[in-house]
Amino acid sequence: MGKKIIILGAGLAGLTSAYHLQKRKKECIVFEKEKEIGGLVRSKKILGFTFDYAGHLLHFRNKKNFIFVKSLLGDNLVKHNRNASIYIFNRFVPFPFQTNLFALPKKIKEECFIGFVRAQNNRKKLAHNFYDWIIKNLGEGIAKHFMIPYNNKFWTISPKDLTYEWAERFVILPSLKEVKKGMEKGYSRNIGYNSIFWYPKKGGISELSKALGKEVKNIFTDCEIKEIDLKNKTIKLFNGEKERFDVLLSTLPLPELSQIIVKIPPSIKFYFKKLRWNSILNINLGINRRLEIPYHWIYFPEKEFPFFRIGFFHNFSHSLVPEEKSSLYIEIAYAQFNSIDKKNIVSRAIKDLVKAEILERNDKIIIKDINDIKYGYPVYDFNYQKARERILAYLYENNIISFGRYGSWRYMSMEDVIWDGENKADLLK
């Protein structure tokens, strides 16, 4: 008889792992606390609009992962060339900022270019923190006007308090030649890991979760875990039922495990308390007209705007909105222990969209849908690496493999999560 494998969470990581385990003839059970599968990779339909719970797009660095997703979604997977922008200095600057300096005011453009040129001699030098890394790699001008204010807003703490080991996978570091060409209007090379993205033609991002769910057996929804007993290798549900396990694959946010594992040693509790994160308030709006804005998403680095990014669902797929209507999402980051005034922040965000000429004053907002996401992104402060390593090692020693974006406590793309789910299934061959 094989080992009894239980998976906690039927989001993208849990479903992918279950899919590959079952394809390898390994039995497993999946418990999901919500009434439907998908985690944050879910969509909702309201009055003819389809909204995702959060901005989720598919980017592929690895052909194998693309083939896997394509096998699930077939013709419902559509390729897009990114059209993104930064709203700054009362204008839209094409993204990436660092290769489109032509769109900036002349003085700012020159400051950014000179700073980048000077930084070329510092790229291989050791940085002390993320702030230092930005300046060494992109120069003081780009740092001052875009990278530092944007990352202050996104992470909710100063880049001086962040490490930078995660940055090279996600921050675009162009060559001097590319930046120089970007000083001239007309040159706008689409570079970076997200220069191409894929998204379902119909149904929203939940189509991926649904397709995976159809291939996975033994998924139990509305089953929240109350307790994990490591000594007896059991989990206890809120309905009182208990299940024994040999191996527990957990996709739960790492801090949540500290609340449900019985008798955690004080030395490990110490590290759990060191974990930090930001939270994201996601506001979906349905608009009673077609917005003539070409972008897929727009970044907002300036302090006067509460949001760090907005995106346009109708530019991902026209099927997500009724005819001649539009929809967008607004992302606002806030620190983990801070509260946010949801009612007033929504009103302010709408006013600021008018200020940025995204909306007009007389636009009718048909739908306001708010999703408060407690765990947005793990914060890479100077306690992060040691705390994460000690916690994951402790869990592994006790037959818990914690994985996925929140389980492994990493900044991950959807592709990274899919890859991680398959890798964890491979561990249990």
LUMDREN-664774 format. One record per residue (C-alpha): residue in three letters; x, y, z. Coordinates in steps of 0.001 Angstrom, whole numbers, plus 500000, padded with zeros to 6 digits. Example, Ala and Ser with C-alpha at 12.3 -4.5 7.8 and 13.67 -1.06 7.14 Angstrom:
2
Ala512300495500507800Ser513670498940507140
# end
This chain:
429
Met500000500000500000Gly501385503427499024Lys501851506459501211Lys498744508468502004Ile499186511892500423Ile496987514832501382Ile497125518170499568Leu495970521324501335Gly494562523884498917Ala492946523509495491Gly494552526571493953Leu496900526424490986Ala499756524783492927Gly497610522159494660Leu495661521240491528Thr498815520959489415Ser500507518713491953Ala497398516522492283Tyr497130516293488488His500698515017488107Leu500489512670491087Gln497342511043489764Lys498787510784486251Arg501640508867487884Lys499094506544489564Lys499682508088492995Glu496500508489495010Cys495958511783496809Ile493174513759498469Val492764517524498052Phe491084519689500698Glu489985523233499837Lys488497525629502393Glu486463527621499843Lys483292526353498193Glu484982526305494798Ile488431525428493513Gly491016527819492083Gly492333529879494993Leu493191533288493563Val493043531851490038Arg489284532347490001Ser486828534522488124Lys483328535719488927Lys480439536721486680Ile478387539785487615Leu475701541296485352Gly477358540050482183Phe480891541044483264Thr483603538507484075Phe486133539641486680Asp489214537828487963Tyr489842537907491705Ala493240539464491001Gly495349540320487966His496570536977486610Leu498287536488483257Leu500308533592481898His503947534116480870Phe506076531211479690Arg509849530865479836Asn509691527082479460Lys508106525341476469Lys507090522326478553Asn504892524484480776Phe503287526119477752Ile502494522720476231Phe500935521623479520Val498648524671479764Lys497826524465476056Ser496786520831476514Leu494291521982479142Leu492889525090477441Gly493314524271473749Asp491961527009471468Asn490782528984474499Leu494367530144475114Val495237533349473233Lys498604535059472796His499021538811473424Asn501911541177472836Arg502157543329475935Asn501038546936475626Ala501744548467479026Ser502426551978480205Ile503529554093483171Tyr501490557149484122Ile504008559737485288Phe504500563495484853Asn500883563746483611Arg501600561539480616Phe501722557908479546Val505245556560479123Pro505538553175477375Phe506735550304479540Pro509544549434480213Phe510389552877481575Gln514135552351481149Thr513946551744477378Asn511395554463476600Leu513026557575478019Phe512047559532474888Ala508551560044476345Leu509789561894479442Pro510251565660479867Lys513614566660478387Lys515373567397481685Ile514158564140483284Lys515066562142480178Glu518645563438480255Glu518945562848484005Cys517813559231483614Phe520124558546480678Ile523219560083482301Gly522518558147485491Phe522188554899483550Val525474555490481711Arg527289556131484993Ala525785552990486510Gln527350550726483876Asn530581550583485855Asn528735549500489012Arg526610546588487788Lys528986543896488999Lys529573545530492367Leu527973544016495447Ala524816545830496549His523820546225500197Asn520052546216499636Phe517435546552496899Tyr517730550368496919Asp521471550091496340Trp520919547398493678Ile518542549675491745Ile521039552539491679Lys523976550290490761Asn522057548691487885Leu519796551446486558Gly521299554698487776Glu520100557473490041Gly517675559089487586Ile515622555972486813Ala515804555075490504Lys514571558484491646His511726558935489189Phe510369555407488767Met511947552425490485Ile512167553698494060Pro508748555398494319Tyr507046552472492586Asn508668549863494820Asn507990551930497940Lys504324551848497011Phe504285548187495952Trp506203546629498857Thr504889549146501439Ile508395549463502912Ser511555551205501754Pro513727549371499199Lys516555550007501690Asp514893547410503924Leu514657544800501157Thr517158542302499804Tyr517486541885496049Glu517965538158495307Trp514527538018493669Ala514988541102491491Glu516970539888488488Arg514157537530487407Phe511569540295487349Val513292543678486916Ile514285544473483335Leu517995545310482986Pro518515546635479448Ser521820547170477690Leu523255550643477175Lys522493550262473471Glu518813549584474203Val518525552556476554Lys520270554826474053Lys517875553775471286Gly514989554356473673Met515957558029473847Glu514480558372470360Lys510755558254469666Gly509735555283467589Tyr512023552759469260Ser510027550717471731Arg511324547179471838Asn509130544891473902Ile511562543280476338Gly511230541528479676Tyr509759538262480928Asn506186539550480461Ser506599541027476965Ile504287538276475712Phe501430536887477751Trp498638534380477303Tyr495066534574478549Pro491829532621477980Lys489673533867475122Lys486530533195477134Gly485671532720480789Gly488520534553482536Ile491550533074484261Ser489374530570486151Glu489213528530482938Leu492663527199483810Ser491611526110487308Lys488413524552485969Ala490306522633483292Leu492732521288485892Gly489909520454488274Lys488193518289485657Glu491318516128485490Val491730515679489262Lys489831513223491462Asn489128513411495191Ile488782517181495621Phe486780518155498689Thr485668521790498902Asp484329523710501910Cys486833521811504062Glu488913524189506142Ile491757522734508197Lys491530523440511914Glu494563521550513198Ile497658519661512071Asp499055517131514548Leu502607516300513484Lys503168513663516162Asn500151511601515128Lys500287512646511460Thr496685513786511342Ile494761516794510147Lys491506517892511731Leu488805519700509788Phe486455522304511233Asn483622519785510913Gly485470517559513397Glu486610514898510939Lys490200513673511070Glu492428512317508322Arg495737510544508704Phe498611511343506348Asp502055510067505494Val502943513137503441Leu501217516505503582Leu501588518815500588Ser500597522272501774Thr499898525314499621Leu498528527303502559Pro500205530669503171Leu503221529915505349Pro502116532169508253Glu498795530294508437Leu500564527047509326Ser501838528627512531Gln498208528964513647Ile497138525364513036Ile500171523153513735Val500021521708517252Lys502964522336519600Ile505405524191517374Pro508784524523519124Pro509492528074520391Ser512572528291518165Ile510394527758515068Lys507637530072516310Phe510331532728516509Tyr510967532406512772Phe507275532347511884Lys506970535731513596Lys509689537100511322Leu507643536582508143Arg506312539746506529Trp503993540385503616Asn501920543063501962Ser498187542868501335Ile496390543824498134Leu493009545468497806Asn491738544543494359Ile488870546689493057Asn487015545575489928Leu484922548140488079Gly482336547669485344Ile481979550806483169Asn478920551709481090Arg480892552582477942Arg483835551348475914Leu487063552981477143Glu489332553950474265Ile492524553059476120Pro494861550672474283Tyr496883549404477248His496652546050478969Trp497847547584482226Ile499326550830483588Tyr501781551402486461Phe501403554385488810Pro504615555202490724Glu503613558647491996Lys502464559099495610Glu499373561102494734Phe497707557949493387Pro496827555279495985Phe497061552401493489Phe500267550971492047Arg498694549384488966Ile495462549151487021Gly494552546730484238Phe491831546429481620Phe489977543115481384His488274544066478118Asn491711544415476497Phe492542540837477526Ser489335539574475927His486216541320474616Ser484165538364475851Leu484671539496479467Val482329542483479092Pro478892543134477575Glu478862544889474214Glu480118548500474323Lys481106548184477997Ser484500548147479741Ser486008546686482879Leu489169547322484816Tyr490903546305488012Ile492711548542490494Glu495471547219492774Ile496297548949496058Ala499004547581498354Tyr498963548058502112Ala501157546807504957Gln500187543561506681Phe499079545015510022Asn497483548169508617Ser493771548484508038Ile492380550155504941Asp489215552221504628Lys487600550297501783Lys484650552629501275Asn486682555820501021Ile489584554277499113Val487239553129496334Ser485787556635495980Arg489248558162495978Ala490539555650493418Ile487692556480491043Lys488371560229491418Asp492052559621490698Leu491192557613487581Val489346560716486379Lys492394562819487255Ala494590560522485146Glu492037560744482304Ile491260557034482464Leu487630557778483328Glu485401560784482728Arg483449562531485494Asn480097561478484083Asp481037557817483582Lys478528555437485110Ile480105552732487255Ile477810549724486906Ile479740547415489233Lys482147547890492138Asp483538544528493217Ile486099544496496047Asn488488541641496851Asp490694542088499904Ile493675539751499516Lys495383539279502875Tyr498538537688501482Gly499692539684498492Tyr503463539239498184Pro506034537890500664Val508308540750501695Tyr512008540083501114Asp513372541880504155Phe516613540918505900Asn514879538294508060Tyr513255536617505070Gln515847534096503915Lys516817532605507267Ala513235532508508570Arg511937530843505420Glu514738528263505310Arg514319527272508967Ile510541526975508697Leu510584524921505486Ala513278522619506899Tyr511221522056510062Leu508128521265508009Tyr510025518884505719Glu511458517026508720Asn507862516501509812Asn506589515200506453Ile505119518499505255Ile506183519814501859Ser505130523452501649Phe505044524722498071Gly503470527103495587Arg503602530872495800Tyr502336531140499359Gly503406527742500628Ser507026528213499583Trp506736531933500421Arg508232533281497190Tyr507505535886494528Met506347533562491738Ser504644533837488376Met501807531492487436Glu504278529477485382Asp506581529177488407Val503669527803490444Ile502784525259487744Trp506418524167487577Asp506635523893491361Gly503486521770491495Glu504917519266489029Asn508290519190490791Lys506674518363494119Ala504742515526492492Asp508058514231491115Leu509499514133494646Leu506898511518495541Lys507446509149492607
# end
